[in-house]
């Protein structure tokens, strides 16, 4: 009997290790999320409910009216941020889906080179790229100034400090985040499925709308998610390319934190923005389904 127990012990130990393996492997990532996501999130929520001033300090008083004041005072910036984020996301999709499609199906052995060309401008700093757009869109810059001197554009035309400049900067700076997920999704499509649709007398338009587009929806969702979340909270493009009438909620949060030292208001604005985006993402996922998204991830 003793020998039998000893022979079973390694088996029990192996089974225990198998059960514990997923938890042990996920522990570093879970610890990282706890320290750098959950703790800061709780801190922001706590600060948003505090009252006081930078000199005497702040105390937790459960001041929920801060959220009401935030929405009442800055609702225009919230709406503008979501509008700019939505427009730039749609433009990125329209611009990059054809490029990702062409690389995936017609790139051949040069696919890696074409992807590198798409990514190459984005090895430059985000700030420098935005400043370059400021130079390009200037009234007498290399583009508008030349077109005005050739009388293709009226001299009174201004692009900087307008919504067009802000949306252009937002769109350009996030293009790879739309192209790469779509390319990966298109690359995973089995060519035999497309050939089968052609054998069933589906023309090019029908094959794209009924086969390719649904199978690449996970990549489209990933790109929309990445760009919309990033652009809605952006403040650099609005600061450098926009003006007082194009202020986004990110600019307000930055001002409240760094200039006014109004930490409760800034925290409340950040919390409202995060909650609104989470609700939007949830509704979007519910509308289009999450099964294909889980397979993509």
LINBELRA-V422107 format. One record per backbone hydrogen bond with DSSP energy under -1.0 kcal/mol. NH is the residue of the N-H (numbers start at 1). CO is the residue of the C=O. E is the energy in kcal/mol with one decimal. If there is no record, write none. Layout:
BEGIN
NH:CO:E, NH:CO:E
END
This chain:
BEGIN
5:1:-1.9, 6:2:-2.0, 7:3:-1.8, 8:4:-1.3, 9:5:-1.3, 12:8:-2.3, 13:9:-2.4, 14:10:-2.4, 15:11:-2.4, 16:12:-2.2, 17:13:-2.2, 18:14:-2.1, 19:15:-1.8, 20:16:-2.1, 21:17:-1.8, 24:20:-2.5, 25:21:-2.6, 26:22:-1.8, 30:26:-2.7, 31:27:-2.8, 32:28:-2.3, 33:29:-2.3, 34:30:-2.2, 35:31:-2.4, 36:32:-2.8, 37:33:-1.6, 38:33:-2.6, 39:34:-2.1, 41:37:-2.1, 42:38:-2.5, 43:39:-2.2, 44:40:-2.5, 45:41:-2.3, 46:42:-2.3, 47:43:-2.6, 48:44:-2.2, 49:46:-1.0, 50:47:-1.8, 51:59:-2.2, 53:57:-1.7, 57:53:-2.1, 59:51:-2.4, 61:49:-1.5, 63:49:-1.8, 64:62:-1.7, 66:63:-1.4, 67:64:-1.6, 69:65:-2.5, 70:66:-2.1, 71:67:-2.2, 72:68:-2.4, 73:69:-2.4, 74:70:-2.4, 78:74:-1.7, 79:75:-2.4, 80:76:-2.5, 81:77:-2.3, 82:78:-2.0, 83:79:-2.2, 84:80:-2.8, 85:81:-2.6, 86:82:-2.1, 87:83:-2.6, 88:84:-2.5, 89:85:-1.6, 90:86:-2.4, 91:87:-2.5, 92:88:-2.2, 93:89:-2.1, 94:90:-2.5, 95:91:-2.3, 96:92:-2.7, 97:93:-2.0, 100:96:-2.9, 101:97:-2.7, 102:98:-2.5, 103:99:-2.4, 104:100:-2.4, 105:101:-2.2, 106:102:-2.7, 107:103:-1.1, 110:107:-1.8, 111:108:-1.1, 114:110:-2.2, 115:111:-2.5, 116:112:-2.1, 117:113:-2.0, 118:114:-1.9, 119:115:-2.1, 120:116:-2.2, 122:119:-1.6, 123:120:-1.7, 124:121:-1.0, 129:125:-2.3, 130:126:-1.9, 131:127:-2.3, 132:128:-2.1, 133:129:-1.5, 134:130:-1.5, 135:131:-1.8, 136:132:-2.4, 137:133:-2.6, 141:138:-1.8, 147:143:-2.3, 148:144:-2.5, 149:145:-2.1, 150:146:-1.5, 151:148:-1.3, 152:147:-2.7, 157:154:-1.5, 161:241:-2.9, 166:162:-1.6, 167:163:-2.7, 168:164:-2.2, 169:165:-2.3, 170:166:-2.6, 171:167:-2.6, 172:168:-2.5, 173:169:-2.0, 175:172:-1.1, 178:175:-1.5, 179:175:-2.1, 180:176:-2.5, 182:178:-1.3, 183:179:-2.5, 184:180:-2.4, 185:181:-2.2, 186:182:-2.6, 187:183:-2.6, 188:184:-1.2, 189:186:-1.3, 193:190:-1.5, 195:191:-2.4, 196:192:-2.3, 197:193:-1.7, 198:194:-1.9, 199:195:-2.3, 200:196:-1.1, 201:198:-1.7, 202:197:-2.0, 207:203:-2.6, 208:204:-2.1, 209:205:-2.7, 210:206:-2.6, 211:207:-1.4, 212:207:-2.3, 213:208:-3.2, 215:211:-1.8, 216:212:-1.5, 217:214:-1.1, 220:216:-1.9, 221:217:-2.7, 222:218:-2.3, 223:219:-2.4, 224:220:-2.6, 225:221:-2.7, 226:222:-2.5, 227:223:-2.4, 228:224:-2.6, 229:225:-1.9, 230:226:-1.6, 231:227:-3.1, 232:228:-2.2, 233:229:-1.1, 239:235:-1.6, 240:236:-2.5, 241:237:-2.7, 246:243:-1.6, 252:248:-1.4, 253:249:-2.4, 254:250:-2.2, 255:251:-2.4, 256:252:-2.7, 257:253:-2.2, 258:254:-2.8, 259:255:-1.7, 260:255:-2.5, 262:256:-2.5, 263:261:-1.4, 266:262:-2.2, 267:263:-2.5, 268:264:-2.4, 269:265:-2.6, 270:266:-2.2, 271:267:-2.4, 272:268:-2.5, 273:269:-2.4, 274:270:-2.4, 275:271:-2.6, 276:272:-2.6, 277:273:-2.2, 278:274:-2.2, 279:275:-2.3, 280:276:-2.3, 281:277:-2.6, 282:278:-2.3, 283:279:-2.5, 284:280:-2.3, 285:281:-2.5, 286:282:-2.4, 287:283:-2.0, 288:284:-2.3, 289:285:-1.7, 294:290:-2.4, 295:291:-1.9, 296:292:-2.0, 297:293:-2.5
END
